[in-house]
Structures are given as structure tokens and as C-alpha cells.
Amino acid sequence: MDVSSGDKVNNDQAVAHITNYKKLKTTIKVDELDISKVKVGQTSDITASAFPDETFKGKVTNVAREGEANNGVATFDVTVSITDAKKAESRYVYGSEHSDRECGRCSLCAG
């Protein structure tokens, strides 16, 4: 978003993005050879390159019925809700310097 104080904006122009950390989800692509092993309700461990030392818990909420072919490989979109979103919030908002001690700033530490 490229909006500064004093700028004029249009009615349909985004001026902010608000993230609800209580309802984080991600969509991953699963190869057609593995999709039969994935079921709605299944738990998962999620890793992200932005948090190399962290693993988040998740739950599969949707599995696409149709795959997408790209360069001869079919993949299916799988949506996973992050079930320990408070942990993700503390790491994302307050940075990697946030430790497991109580910081008092994030919802994980503040309760």
C-alpha cells in the first residue's frame, strides 16, 4: 500500500491491512501422488522459512476436489488453519527476539 499522511484516496483504495491472528490459515499445494493421504480434520505441523526454528500446529480445513496441472504435474490446494495462532502472532508482530519468557506485549504473554 502506497498511502501517506495527507494523500487523497479513492473509495475503493486500500489504506490499511488488518490481520486477525486468531484465524490464521495457509494454503499449500499437495502433489497428486500424496493427496489421497490428506483428509479434512487431519492435524499438521507447519514450518515457514521466516521462522526457521519454529513449528506451528494446524488442522486441515479444506481439500480441493480438482487439481491444477503445471508442467505435467498436478497439485491440489489444501487449506490449513493454524491452531496455535497466538504463537505465530508473538513471533510475527514482535520479531524473532521474542522469547518464551513473558514479554507483556503480545496476546500470548498478556493472556
C-alpha positions, 0 to 999 in steps of 0.5 A: 500500500502506497498511502501517506499522511495527507494523500487523497484516496479513492473509495475503493483504495486500500489504506490499511491491512488488518490481520486477525491472528486468531484465524490464521490459515495457509494454503499449500499445494499437495502433489497428486501422488500424496493427496489421497493421504490428506483428509479434512480434520487431519492435524499438521505441523507447519514450518515457514522459512521466516521462522526457521526454528519454529513449528506451528500446529494446524488442522486441515480445513479444506481439500480441493476436489480438482487439481491444477496441472503445471508442467505435467504435474498436478497439485491440489490446494489444501487449506490449513488453519493454524491452531496455535495462532497466538504463537505465530502472532508473538513471533510475527508482530514482535520479531524473532527476539521474542522469547518464551519468557513473558514479554507483556506485549503480545496476546500470548504473554498478556493472556 
